[in-house]
Amino acid sequence: MRRREFISLAGGAAAAWPLAARAQQADRMRRIGALIAYAEGDSEAQAWFAAFREQFQKLGWTEGLNIRIDTRWATDVESRQRFAKELVALRPGAILAHTTAATIAVQEETGTIPIVFVQVADPIGSGLVASLPRPGGNITGFMTMEPAMAGKWVELLKEIAPRVTRVASLFNPTTVPYVGAYLNHFQAAARSFAVEAIPAPVHNRSELESIVATQAHDPSGGLIVMPDPSMTTYREEIIALADRYRLPVVSPYRYYTELGALLSYGNDVRDNYRRAATYVDRILKGEKPSDLPVQIPVKFELVINLKNARALGFDVPPTLLARADEVIE
């Protein structure tokens, strides 16, 4: 072979290598979608999704190398429906959906693409799965806390604030269609403690102050925040109003207590996101959603804000402090 021909052949082969490598990488690249029913700027929602991505990476998936994650953040019905259509049109290997409303939006667009939900309260009643052990269809996932927890919130409030005899529960009926189950337990527990239970639907931010102010007319009032994405969005306003009107607040999630609520007791949302990553991994590796049972939360945390308790004049029982996972001084 002549020297010039050899150089030309070698150069052509070298040029082909990057193309072959890129083609091989494209063959390995998988795609998943994520529809999260919060604003993209919400710090808590970002932390939850970061937990998913970190766990997903531990399972061997690296963004840009063998996985692409298309994320959509939706705060209302129109955006959930629009983004659900967009994600389904991308034909991903699986879609992660946060909250009941987001999961239903994706369910309405596809009956074949696997869907893994996070923080859904009543997947059977919402028509997402046939049963918890055998979900059937293309949907499975990880539930939020059971409705019976609403009774526990009343119990904890009375334990730390025995003078409270009137409690309002905050929720947005448009974002928590399952709230009736929580209210049933809330009202039953309230009766057992001789507490007046007041369902307090909040449709938008403008209604918050009047509801909280009404509750503050009675010095024995208190607030319980239901597990609701709308209330999470309003969390800073809720805590600011409760502080202004000197009302004790019990919530499902620790971030309320970090902002100044009296106490929180509920499941660890980040843990559910980590566990959801394992299901998406298993689906991408060939398992079917119908074979993966719906899971209940396994990690719960009780957080008490001792500073807030003192400001409101409550003495926290030592037994309750001993049970707490964290005490904010």
C-alpha positions in Angstrom: 0.0 0.0 0.0 1.3 3.4 -0.9 2.0 5.8 2.0 -0.6 8.4 0.8 -3.3 5.7 0.6 -2.5 4.4 4.0 -2.7 7.9 5.6 -6.0 8.5 3.9 -7.5 5.2 5.1 -6.2 5.7 8.6 -7.6 9.3 8.7 -11.0 8.1 7.5 -11.1 5.4 10.2 -10.2 7.9 12.9 -12.9 10.2 11.8 -15.4 7.4 11.9 -14.7 6.5 15.6 -16.4 9.6 17.1 -19.5 9.0 14.9 -19.6 5.3 16.0 -19.2 6.3 19.6 -22.0 8.8 19.4 -24.3 6.3 17.7 -23.5 3.7 20.4 -24.2 6.3 23.1 -27.5 7.2 21.4 -28.5 3.6 21.4 -27.8 3.4 25.2 -29.7 6.6 26.0 -33.1 6.1 27.6 -35.7 8.8 28.4 -38.1 9.4 31.2 -40.6 12.2 32.0 -41.5 13.9 35.2 -44.7 15.9 35.9 -44.5 17.7 39.2 -47.5 19.7 40.4 -45.6 22.6 41.9 -43.9 25.7 40.7 -40.4 25.2 39.5 -39.1 27.7 42.0 -40.5 25.9 45.0 -37.5 25.0 47.1 -39.2 21.9 48.7 -40.3 20.5 45.4 -36.8 21.0 44.0 -35.4 19.1 47.1 -37.8 16.2 46.6 -36.9 15.9 42.9 -33.2 16.2 43.7 -33.6 13.1 46.0 -35.1 11.2 43.1 -32.2 12.1 40.8 -29.6 11.3 43.3 -31.0 7.9 44.0 -31.5 7.3 40.3 -27.8 8.1 39.7 -26.9 5.6 42.4 -28.7 3.0 40.4 -26.5 3.5 37.4 -28.2 6.2 35.4 -26.3 9.3 34.4 -28.0 12.2 32.8 -26.6 13.0 29.4 -24.9 9.6 29.2 -27.5 6.9 29.4 -30.7 8.8 30.6 -32.5 12.0 29.7 -35.1 13.4 32.1 -37.7 15.7 30.7 -39.3 17.7 33.6 -42.4 19.7 33.6 -43.6 21.8 36.6 -47.4 22.5 36.7 -49.4 24.6 39.1 -52.9 24.5 37.6 -55.3 22.3 35.6 -54.4 23.8 32.2 -50.7 23.4 32.6 -51.0 19.8 34.0 -53.0 18.8 31.0 -50.7 20.5 28.5 -47.5 19.2 30.0 -49.0 15.7 30.3 -49.6 15.7 26.5 -46.1 17.0 25.9 -44.5 14.3 28.0 -46.5 11.5 26.5 -45.7 12.7 23.0 -42.0 12.3 23.8 -42.7 8.5 24.2 -40.5 8.1 27.3 -39.8 4.7 28.9 -41.6 5.9 32.1 -43.2 9.0 33.6 -42.9 10.1 37.2 -46.0 12.0 38.5 -46.2 13.9 41.7 -49.7 14.2 43.3 -53.1 12.8 42.4 -53.9 15.6 40.0 -50.7 15.2 38.0 -51.1 11.4 37.9 -54.6 11.7 36.6 -53.5 14.2 34.0 -50.9 11.7 32.6 -53.3 8.8 32.9 -55.8 10.6 30.7 -53.1 10.8 28.0 -51.7 7.2 27.9 -52.7 3.7 28.8 -49.4 2.2 27.8 -46.5 4.3 29.0 -45.6 3.2 32.6 -46.4 5.8 35.2 -44.9 5.9 38.7 -46.7 8.2 41.1 -45.5 9.8 44.3 -47.6 11.2 47.1 -51.0 10.0 46.0 -53.5 9.6 48.9 -56.1 7.3 47.5 -55.0 5.5 44.3 -57.8 3.1 44.3 -60.6 5.6 45.0 -59.0 7.9 42.4 -59.3 5.2 39.8 -55.5 4.9 39.2 -55.0 1.3 40.3 -57.2 -1.8 40.8 -55.6 -2.7 44.1 -52.5 -2.0 46.1 -50.8 -5.4 45.8 -51.9 -5.8 42.1 -52.3 -2.4 40.6 -52.9 -3.6 37.1 -52.6 -1.4 34.0 -49.7 0.9 33.5 -49.6 2.7 36.9 -48.1 2.0 40.2 -46.3 4.1 42.9 -45.9 5.4 46.4 -48.7 6.7 48.5 -48.7 9.6 50.9 -49.9 9.1 54.5 -53.2 7.4 55.3 -56.3 9.4 56.1 -56.2 8.1 59.6 -53.3 10.4 60.2 -55.7 13.3 60.5 -56.9 11.9 63.8 -53.3 11.7 65.0 -52.9 15.4 64.3 -55.8 16.3 66.5 -54.4 14.0 69.3 -51.0 15.6 69.1 -52.4 19.1 69.1 -54.4 18.4 72.2 -51.4 16.7 73.9 -49.3 19.8 73.5 -52.1 22.4 73.7 -54.9 21.1 75.9 -56.8 24.4 76.0 -57.6 24.2 72.3 -61.3 23.4 71.8 -61.9 24.6 68.2 -59.8 23.5 65.2 -60.0 24.4 61.6 -58.6 22.2 58.8 -57.1 24.0 55.8 -57.3 22.5 52.3 -58.1 23.4 48.7 -61.0 21.2 47.5 -59.9 21.6 43.9 -56.4 20.1 44.5 -57.4 17.4 47.1 -60.4 15.6 45.8 -59.6 12.9 48.3 -59.9 15.2 51.3 -63.2 13.7 52.5 -61.4 10.7 53.9 -59.1 12.9 56.0 -62.0 15.0 57.2 -63.8 11.9 58.4 -60.9 11.0 60.7 -60.3 14.6 61.6 -63.9 15.0 62.8 -64.1 11.7 64.6 -61.0 12.4 66.6 -62.2 15.9 67.3 -65.4 14.5 68.8 -63.5 12.1 71.0 -61.5 15.1 72.4 -64.5 17.4 72.7 -63.1 19.6 70.0 -65.2 21.5 67.5 -63.9 20.5 64.0 -64.3 23.1 61.3 -63.6 22.2 57.7 -62.0 25.4 56.1 -61.7 25.2 52.3 -59.3 27.7 50.9 -59.6 28.2 47.1 -56.9 30.9 46.8 -54.4 33.0 48.7 -56.9 35.9 49.1 -59.2 33.7 51.3 -56.5 32.7 53.7 -56.4 35.7 56.0 -60.2 35.9 56.6 -60.3 32.2 57.4 -57.4 32.4 59.8 -58.7 35.7 61.4 -62.1 34.0 62.0 -60.4 31.2 63.8 -58.4 33.6 65.9 -61.6 35.2 67.3 -61.6 32.3 69.8 -58.6 32.2 72.1 -58.9 28.4 72.2 -58.6 28.0 68.4 -56.0 26.0 66.4 -55.2 25.1 62.8 -54.5 21.8 61.1 -53.1 21.8 57.5 -54.2 18.9 55.4 -51.7 17.3 52.9 -52.4 19.4 49.9 -50.1 20.9 47.2 -52.0 24.2 47.4 -51.4 24.5 51.1 -47.7 23.7 50.6 -47.6 26.6 48.1 -49.2 28.9 50.7 -47.1 27.6 53.6 -45.2 30.9 54.3 -48.5 32.8 54.3 -50.1 30.3 56.6 -47.3 30.4 59.1 -47.1 34.2 59.0 -50.8 34.6 59.7 -50.8 32.0 62.4 -47.9 33.9 64.1 -49.8 37.2 63.7 -52.9 35.8 65.3 -51.1 33.5 67.8 -52.6 30.3 66.6 -51.0 26.8 67.0 -50.5 25.0 63.7 -50.1 21.3 63.2 -49.1 20.1 59.7 -48.1 16.9 57.9 -44.6 18.0 56.8 -41.5 19.2 58.6 -40.9 22.3 56.5 -44.0 23.9 58.1 -42.4 23.4 61.5 -39.1 24.8 60.2 -41.0 27.9 59.2 -42.6 28.2 62.6 -45.5 25.8 63.0 -46.0 24.2 66.4 -45.4 20.7 65.2 -45.5 18.4 62.2 -46.1 14.7 61.9 -46.1 12.8 58.6 -44.2 10.8 56.0 -40.8 11.9 54.6 -41.5 13.0 51.0 -37.9 12.8 50.0 -37.9 9.1 51.0 -40.8 8.4 48.8 -39.0 10.1 45.9 -35.9 7.9 46.5 -38.1 4.8 46.5 -39.8 5.9 43.3 -36.4 6.0 41.6 -36.1 2.3 42.3 -39.4 1.6 40.6 -38.5 3.7 37.5 -35.2 1.8 37.4 -36.9 -1.6 37.5 -39.4 -0.6 34.8 -36.6 0.6 32.5 -34.9 -2.8 33.0 -38.0 -4.6 31.9 -40.5 -5.0 34.8 -44.1 -4.1 34.4 -45.9 -1.5 36.6 -48.8 -4.1 37.0 -46.3 -6.4 38.8 -45.0 -3.7 41.2 -47.3 -3.3 44.2 -48.3 0.2 45.4 -46.2 1.1 48.4 -47.2 2.9 51.6 -44.8 5.3 53.4 -42.2 3.7 55.6 -40.4 6.7 57.0 -42.3 9.2 59.3 -41.0 12.0 61.4 -42.4 14.0 64.3 -40.9 17.5 64.6 -41.7 20.0 67.4 -41.0 23.7 67.4 -40.2 24.3 71.1 -39.6 28.0 70.4 -43.1 28.4 69.0 -44.6 26.4 71.8 -43.1 28.7 74.4 -44.2 31.8 72.5 -47.8 30.5 72.6 -47.5 29.6 76.3 -47.6 25.8 75.9 -45.6 23.4 78.0 -44.6 20.5 75.9 -44.8 17.2 77.8 -41.4 15.6 78.3 -42.9 12.3 77.0 -43.8 14.0 73.7 -40.3 15.6 73.4 -38.8 12.2 73.9 -40.8 10.8 71.0 -39.9 13.6 68.7 -37.4 13.0 65.8 -36.3 16.6 66.0 -36.9 19.5 68.4 -36.4 23.0 67.1 -35.1 25.3 69.9 
